[in-house]
Amino acid sequence: MMTKLIGKNDPRYFSRTSDLSYDKHNYKIVCKDKSFVVESWDEVQEYWWNNYNSPTFDAVVHVLDKPKSNKGFK
């Protein structure tokens, strides 16, 4: 027996608490012939899904702390 899930239009449905960015990391995608940094997990997923079927796909992902801002109290 499968459990029936609630629909997205149900008021009990929850997806997130804020529309603001809460990604606290950058991500370095490292391949044999290149590497680059992206600013969101969505970008990592996009790169992965667009390239994983390539016979030469060899990427790994490193999680990096975002640089701290110098904004604040003085």
MOPAC internal coordinates of N, CA, C and O (Angstrom, degrees):
PM7 1SCF
backbone

  N    0.0000 0     0.00 0     0.00 0    0    0    0
  C    1.4399 1     0.00 0     0.00 0    1    0    0
  C    1.5287 1   109.13 1     0.00 0    2    1    0
  O    1.2310 1   120.57 1   -47.89 1    3    2    1
  N    1.3177 1   116.52 1   132.11 1    3    2    1
  C    1.4610 1   120.79 1   179.55 1    5    3    2
  C    1.5227 1   110.21 1   -98.29 1    6    5    3
  O    1.2310 1   121.00 1   -36.68 1    7    6    5
  N    1.3095 1   115.68 1   143.32 1    7    6    5
  C    1.4515 1   121.25 1   177.08 1    9    7    6
  C    1.5187 1   109.19 1   -78.11 1   10    9    7
  O    1.2310 1   120.08 1   -45.52 1   11   10    9
  N    1.3168 1   117.45 1   134.48 1   11   10    9
  C    1.4540 1   121.15 1   178.65 1   13   11   10
  C    1.5281 1   108.78 1   -81.31 1   14   13   11
  O    1.2310 1   120.72 1   -52.94 1   15   14   13
  N    1.3223 1   116.23 1   127.06 1   15   14   13
  C    1.4563 1   121.64 1   179.81 1   17   15   14
  C    1.5248 1   110.25 1   -87.01 1   18   17   15
  O    1.2310 1   120.92 1   -26.97 1   19   18   17
  N    1.3320 1   115.84 1   153.03 1   19   18   17
  C    1.4630 1   118.67 1   176.17 1   21   19   18
  C    1.5301 1   108.95 1   -77.74 1   22   21   19
  O    1.2310 1   120.60 1   -28.03 1   23   22   21
  N    1.3084 1   116.47 1   151.97 1   23   22   21
  C    1.4560 1   121.71 1  -179.02 1   25   23   22
  C    1.5163 1   111.99 1   -84.60 1   26   25   23
  O    1.2310 1   120.63 1   -16.37 1   27   26   25
  N    1.3404 1   116.40 1   163.63 1   27   26   25
  C    1.4648 1   121.25 1   179.75 1   29   27   26
  C    1.5222 1   112.59 1   -64.25 1   30   29   27
  O    1.2310 1   119.68 1   157.23 1   31   30   29
  N    1.3031 1   118.22 1   -22.77 1   31   30   29
  C    1.4699 1   120.68 1   179.80 1   33   31   30
  C    1.5314 1   112.25 1   -87.82 1   34   33   31
  O    1.2310 1   120.12 1   177.17 1   35   34   33
  N    1.3247 1   117.37 1    -2.83 1   35   34   33
  C    1.4618 1   121.95 1   176.79 1   37   35   34
  C    1.5267 1   109.13 1   -75.10 1   38   37   35
  O    1.2310 1   118.94 1   -47.53 1   39   38   37
  N    1.3423 1   119.64 1   132.47 1   39   38   37
  C    1.4763 1   120.99 1  -178.39 1   41   39   38
  C    1.5338 1   113.73 1   -61.57 1   42   41   39
  O    1.2310 1   119.73 1   162.70 1   43   42   41
  N    1.3173 1   118.13 1   -17.30 1   43   42   41
  C    1.4652 1   120.89 1   177.35 1   45   43   42
  C    1.5234 1   112.64 1   -82.37 1   46   45   43
  O    1.2310 1   120.18 1   169.01 1   47   46   45
  N    1.3382 1   117.26 1   -10.99 1   47   46   45
  C    1.4659 1   121.56 1  -177.77 1   49   47   46
  C    1.5207 1   109.95 1   -67.60 1   50   49   47
  O    1.2310 1   120.31 1   -47.70 1   51   50   49
  N    1.3206 1   117.01 1   132.30 1   51   50   49
  C    1.4615 1   122.75 1  -177.60 1   53   51   50
  C    1.5177 1   109.32 1  -126.36 1   54   53   51
  O    1.2310 1   120.56 1   -47.22 1   55   54   53
  N    1.3381 1   116.54 1   132.78 1   55   54   53
  C    1.4567 1   118.38 1   175.53 1   57   55   54
  C    1.5255 1   111.71 1  -124.28 1   58   57   55
  O    1.2310 1   119.95 1   140.62 1   59   58   57
  N    1.3422 1   117.71 1   -39.38 1   59   58   57
  C    1.4613 1   120.69 1   175.94 1   61   59   58
  C    1.5179 1   109.91 1  -165.65 1   62   61   59
  O    1.2310 1   120.97 1   -16.54 1   63   62   61
  N    1.3302 1   115.75 1   163.46 1   63   62   61
  C    1.4603 1   120.21 1  -175.65 1   65   63   62
  C    1.5157 1   112.95 1   -95.81 1   66   65   63
  O    1.2310 1   119.80 1   164.15 1   67   66   65
  N    1.3314 1   117.99 1   -15.85 1   67   66   65
  C    1.4583 1   120.60 1  -175.83 1   69   67   66
  C    1.5210 1   110.10 1  -149.81 1   70   69   67
  O    1.2310 1   120.72 1   -32.28 1   71   70   69
  N    1.3267 1   116.23 1   147.72 1   71   70   69
  C    1.4607 1   120.38 1   174.58 1   73   71   70
  C    1.5247 1   111.40 1   -87.99 1   74   73   71
  O    1.2310 1   119.92 1   173.55 1   75   74   73
  N    1.3366 1   117.76 1    -6.45 1   75   74   73
  C    1.4570 1   121.32 1   178.24 1   77   75   74
  C    1.5246 1   109.89 1   -73.93 1   78   77   75
  O    1.2310 1   121.04 1   -27.75 1   79   78   77
  N    1.3281 1   115.62 1   152.25 1   79   78   77
  C    1.4553 1   120.16 1   178.28 1   81   79   78
  C    1.5233 1   109.87 1   -65.85 1   82   81   79
  O    1.2310 1   119.95 1   -47.49 1   83   82   81
  N    1.3141 1   117.71 1   132.51 1   83   82   81
  C    1.4534 1   120.99 1   175.76 1   85   83   82
  C    1.5186 1   110.75 1  -126.41 1   86   85   83
  O    1.2310 1   120.97 1  -161.56 1   87   86   85
  N    1.3075 1   115.75 1    18.44 1   87   86   85
  C    1.4556 1   121.14 1   177.96 1   89   87   86
  C    1.5243 1   108.55 1   -77.12 1   90   89   87
  O    1.2310 1   119.99 1   -65.26 1   91   90   89
  N    1.3026 1   117.63 1   114.74 1   91   90   89
  C    1.4575 1   122.18 1  -176.04 1   93   91   90
  C    1.5260 1   112.40 1   -98.06 1   94   93   91
  O    1.2310 1   120.30 1  -166.69 1   95   94   93
  N    1.3273 1   117.03 1    13.31 1   95   94   93
  C    1.4581 1   120.73 1  -177.74 1   97   95   94
  C    1.5225 1   111.72 1  -132.59 1   98   97   95
  O    1.2310 1   121.35 1   -25.29 1   99   98   97
  N    1.3141 1   115.02 1   154.71 1   99   98   97
  C    1.4470 1   123.17 1   163.58 1  101   99   98
  C    1.5251 1   105.36 1  -104.40 1  102  101   99
  O    1.2310 1   120.27 1   -14.18 1  103  102  101
  N    1.3072 1   117.09 1   165.82 1  103  102  101
  C    1.4529 1   121.36 1  -176.84 1  105  103  102
  C    1.5176 1   109.15 1  -133.99 1  106  105  103
  O    1.2310 1   120.74 1   -52.13 1  107  106  105
  N    1.3083 1   116.19 1   127.87 1  107  106  105
  C    1.4605 1   121.27 1   177.86 1  109  107  106
  C    1.5238 1   107.77 1  -100.85 1  110  109  107
  O    1.2310 1   120.79 1   -60.81 1  111  110  109
  N    1.3174 1   116.10 1   119.19 1  111  110  109
  C    1.4516 1   122.30 1   177.10 1  113  111  110
  C    1.5253 1   106.72 1   -95.27 1  114  113  111
  O    1.2310 1   120.76 1   -59.47 1  115  114  113
  N    1.3256 1   116.15 1   120.53 1  115  114  113
  C    1.4616 1   121.60 1  -175.06 1  117  115  114
  C    1.5240 1   109.00 1  -116.25 1  118  117  115
  O    1.2310 1   121.39 1   -57.38 1  119  118  117
  N    1.3252 1   114.95 1   122.62 1  119  118  117
  C    1.4621 1   122.51 1   176.51 1  121  119  118
  C    1.5341 1   107.73 1  -120.19 1  122  121  119
  O    1.2310 1   120.44 1   -10.60 1  123  122  121
  N    1.3078 1   116.76 1   169.40 1  123  122  121
  C    1.4585 1   120.26 1  -179.10 1  125  123  122
  C    1.5247 1   111.55 1   -60.07 1  126  125  123
  O    1.2310 1   119.95 1   141.29 1  127  126  125
  N    1.3280 1   117.70 1   -38.71 1  127  126  125
  C    1.4617 1   120.45 1  -174.65 1  129  127  126
  C    1.5297 1   114.88 1  -106.42 1  130  129  127
  O    1.2310 1   119.44 1   179.60 1  131  130  129
  N    1.3302 1   118.67 1    -0.40 1  131  130  129
  C    1.4661 1   120.84 1   179.27 1  133  131  130
  C    1.5193 1   110.23 1  -164.67 1  134  133  131
  O    1.2310 1   121.33 1   -17.54 1  135  134  133
  N    1.3290 1   115.05 1   162.46 1  135  134  133
  C    1.4590 1   120.87 1   171.04 1  137  135  134
  C    1.5218 1   107.72 1  -149.11 1  138  137  135
  O    1.2310 1   121.19 1   -29.98 1  139  138  137
  N    1.3264 1   115.33 1   150.02 1  139  138  137
  C    1.4604 1   120.24 1  -179.16 1  141  139  138
  C    1.5174 1   109.29 1  -157.80 1  142  141  139
  O    1.2310 1   121.39 1   -21.89 1  143  142  141
  N    1.3344 1   114.94 1   158.11 1  143  142  141
  C    1.4593 1   121.73 1  -177.77 1  145  143  142
  C    1.5225 1   109.17 1  -107.81 1  146  145  143
  O    1.2310 1   120.74 1   -44.81 1  147  146  145
  N    1.3188 1   116.19 1   135.19 1  147  146  145
  C    1.4607 1   122.30 1   173.72 1  149  147  146
  C    1.5228 1   107.74 1  -118.90 1  150  149  147
  O    1.2310 1   120.66 1   -19.03 1  151  150  149
  N    1.3163 1   116.34 1   160.97 1  151  150  149
  C    1.4590 1   120.81 1  -172.08 1  153  151  150
  C    1.5141 1   115.32 1  -101.02 1  154  153  151
  O    1.2310 1   119.72 1   176.13 1  155  154  153
  N    1.3326 1   118.14 1    -3.87 1  155  154  153
  C    1.4646 1   118.60 1  -178.43 1  157  155  154
  C    1.5203 1   110.86 1  -145.32 1  158  157  155
  O    1.2310 1   121.46 1   -24.61 1  159  158  157
  N    1.3158 1   114.81 1   155.39 1  159  158  157
  C    1.4626 1   121.14 1   177.29 1  161  159  158
  C    1.5277 1   110.38 1   -64.92 1  162  161  159
  O    1.2310 1   120.43 1   148.60 1  163  162  161
  N    1.3272 1   116.78 1   -31.40 1  163  162  161
  C    1.4672 1   119.92 1   177.23 1  165  163  162
  C    1.5208 1   111.01 1   -60.15 1  166  165  163
  O    1.2310 1   120.29 1   141.00 1  167  166  165
  N    1.3288 1   117.04 1   -39.00 1  167  166  165
  C    1.4703 1   120.58 1   178.63 1  169  167  166
  C    1.5279 1   111.24 1   -67.59 1  170  169  167
  O    1.2310 1   120.47 1   143.13 1  171  170  169
  N    1.3264 1   116.70 1   -36.87 1  171  170  169
  C    1.4720 1   120.25 1   176.25 1  173  171  170
  C    1.5245 1   109.10 1   -61.74 1  174  173  171
  O    1.2310 1   120.78 1   131.09 1  175  174  173
  N    1.3285 1   116.11 1   -48.91 1  175  174  173
  C    1.4616 1   119.93 1  -179.23 1  177  175  174
  C    1.5206 1   111.51 1   -61.37 1  178  177  175
  O    1.2310 1   120.39 1   139.18 1  179  178  177
  N    1.3105 1   116.85 1   -40.82 1  179  178  177
  C    1.4695 1   120.21 1   179.48 1  181  179  178
  C    1.5231 1   110.23 1   -61.67 1  182  181  179
  O    1.2310 1   119.87 1   132.37 1  183  182  181
  N    1.3298 1   117.85 1   -47.63 1  183  182  181
  C    1.4643 1   120.68 1   179.09 1  185  183  182
  C    1.5290 1   110.32 1   -60.42 1  186  185  183
  O    1.2310 1   121.00 1   134.13 1  187  186  185
  N    1.3304 1   115.69 1   -45.87 1  187  186  185
  C    1.4651 1   120.36 1  -177.72 1  189  187  186
  C    1.5224 1   111.29 1   -60.12 1  190  189  187
  O    1.2310 1   120.76 1   129.31 1  191  190  189
  N    1.3350 1   116.15 1   -50.69 1  191  190  189
  C    1.4705 1   119.37 1  -177.09 1  193  191  190
  C    1.5191 1   112.89 1   -66.78 1  194  193  191
  O    1.2310 1   120.32 1   150.98 1  195  194  193
  N    1.3291 1   116.98 1   -29.02 1  195  194  193
  C    1.4635 1   120.10 1   179.77 1  197  195  194
  C    1.5250 1   113.00 1   -81.48 1  198  197  195
  O    1.2310 1   119.72 1   167.97 1  199  198  197
  N    1.3324 1   118.14 1   -12.03 1  199  198  197
  C    1.4586 1   119.58 1  -172.91 1  201  199  198
  C    1.5235 1   115.86 1  -128.77 1  202  201  199
  O    1.2310 1   119.01 1   167.18 1  203  202  201
  N    1.3303 1   119.49 1   -12.82 1  203  202  201
  C    1.4641 1   120.23 1  -171.05 1  205  203  202
  C    1.5248 1   113.99 1   -65.22 1  206  205  203
  O    1.2310 1   119.45 1   159.81 1  207  206  205
  N    1.3193 1   118.66 1   -20.19 1  207  206  205
  C    1.4616 1   120.55 1   179.55 1  209  207  206
  C    1.5213 1   113.21 1   -82.14 1  210  209  207
  O    1.2310 1   120.31 1   170.47 1  211  210  209
  N    1.3168 1   117.02 1    -9.53 1  211  210  209
  C    1.4617 1   120.65 1   179.08 1  213  211  210
  C    1.5256 1   109.97 1   -65.19 1  214  213  211
  O    1.2310 1   119.91 1   -43.90 1  215  214  213
  N    1.3248 1   117.78 1   136.10 1  215  214  213
  C    1.4693 1   119.20 1  -179.75 1  217  215  214
  C    1.5322 1   113.01 1   -63.65 1  218  217  215
  O    1.2310 1   119.87 1   160.34 1  219  218  217
  N    1.3256 1   117.85 1   -19.66 1  219  218  217
  C    1.4662 1   120.70 1  -179.87 1  221  219  218
  C    1.5252 1   112.38 1  -101.90 1  222  221  219
  O    1.2310 1   119.96 1  -167.88 1  223  222  221
  N    1.3270 1   117.69 1    12.12 1  223  222  221
  C    1.4711 1   121.39 1  -178.64 1  225  223  222
  C    1.5210 1   109.64 1   -65.43 1  226  225  223
  O    1.2310 1   120.90 1   -57.73 1  227  226  225
  N    1.3308 1   115.88 1   122.27 1  227  226  225
  C    1.4614 1   119.98 1  -177.32 1  229  227  226
  C    1.5337 1   111.42 1  -142.08 1  230  229  227
  O    1.2310 1   120.31 1  -154.11 1  231  230  229
  N    1.3131 1   117.01 1    25.89 1  231  230  229
  C    1.4664 1   121.11 1  -173.07 1  233  231  230
  C    1.5179 1   112.98 1   -73.45 1  234  233  231
  O    1.2310 1   121.70 1   -33.88 1  235  234  233
  N    1.3247 1   114.35 1   146.12 1  235  234  233
  C    1.4545 1   122.82 1   167.95 1  237  235  234
  C    1.5221 1   106.53 1  -127.96 1  238  237  235
  O    1.2310 1   120.52 1   -23.33 1  239  238  237
  N    1.3218 1   116.61 1   156.67 1  239  238  237
  C    1.4634 1   121.25 1  -177.15 1  241  239  238
  C    1.5187 1   109.29 1  -118.77 1  242  241  239
  O    1.2310 1   121.13 1   -51.40 1  243  242  241
  N    1.3303 1   115.44 1   128.60 1  243  242  241
  C    1.4623 1   121.59 1   175.45 1  245  243  242
  C    1.5241 1   108.06 1  -107.50 1  246  245  243
  O    1.2310 1   120.30 1   -47.22 1  247  246  245
  N    1.3170 1   117.03 1   132.78 1  247  246  245
  C    1.4639 1   122.23 1   178.54 1  249  247  246
  C    1.5181 1   107.94 1   -89.70 1  250  249  247
  O    1.2310 1   120.71 1   -53.41 1  251  250  249
  N    1.3401 1   116.25 1   126.59 1  251  250  249
  C    1.4611 1   122.46 1  -178.44 1  253  251  250
  C    1.5206 1   109.72 1  -117.84 1  254  253  251
  O    1.2310 1   120.22 1   -38.91 1  255  254  253
  N    1.3187 1   117.19 1   141.09 1  255  254  253
  C    1.4596 1   119.63 1   172.11 1  257  255  254
  C    1.5219 1   108.58 1   -68.39 1  258  257  255
  O    1.2310 1   120.63 1   -40.64 1  259  258  257
  N    1.3331 1   116.40 1   139.36 1  259  258  257
  C    1.4617 1   119.49 1   175.64 1  261  259  258
  C    1.5160 1   108.61 1   -68.40 1  262  261  259
  O    1.2310 1   120.05 1   -36.41 1  263  262  261
  N    1.3335 1   117.52 1   143.59 1  263  262  261
  C    1.4638 1   119.10 1   176.82 1  265  263  262
  C    1.5233 1   110.07 1   -61.52 1  266  265  263
  O    1.2310 1   120.96 1   -38.60 1  267  266  265
  N    1.3165 1   115.76 1   141.40 1  267  266  265
  C    1.4661 1   120.46 1   179.80 1  269  267  266
  C    1.5210 1   109.39 1   -76.76 1  270  269  267
  O    1.2310 1   121.17 1   -37.07 1  271  270  269
  N    1.3043 1   115.37 1   142.93 1  271  270  269
  C    1.4536 1   122.54 1   177.58 1  273  271  270
  C    1.5198 1   109.15 1   -78.32 1  274  273  271
  O    1.2310 1   120.25 1   -31.65 1  275  274  273
  N    1.3201 1   117.12 1   148.35 1  275  274  273
  C    1.4596 1   121.50 1   175.86 1  277  275  274
  C    1.5271 1   111.25 1   -88.85 1  278  277  275
  O    1.2310 1   120.33 1  -171.42 1  279  278  277
  N    1.3052 1   116.98 1     8.58 1  279  278  277
  C    1.4508 1   120.56 1   178.82 1  281  279  278
  C    1.5227 1   109.59 1   -76.54 1  282  281  279
  O    1.2310 1   120.77 1   -30.24 1  283  282  281
  N    1.3017 1   116.14 1   149.76 1  283  282  281
  C    1.4604 1   118.99 1   177.69 1  285  283  282
  C    1.5229 1   110.76 1   144.94 1  286  285  283
  O    1.2310 1   121.21 1    14.21 1  287  286  285
  N    1.2924 1   115.28 1  -165.79 1  287  286  285
  C    1.4680 1   121.09 1  -178.33 1  289  287  286
  C    1.5129 1   110.16 1   -76.29 1  290  289  287
  O    1.2310 1   121.47 1   -31.83 1  291  290  289
  N    1.3445 1   114.80 1   148.17 1  291  290  289
  C    1.4689 1   120.53 1   175.07 1  293  291  290
  C    1.4812 1   110.13 1  -118.35 1  294  293  291
  O    1.2310 1   120.10 1   180.00 1  295  294  293

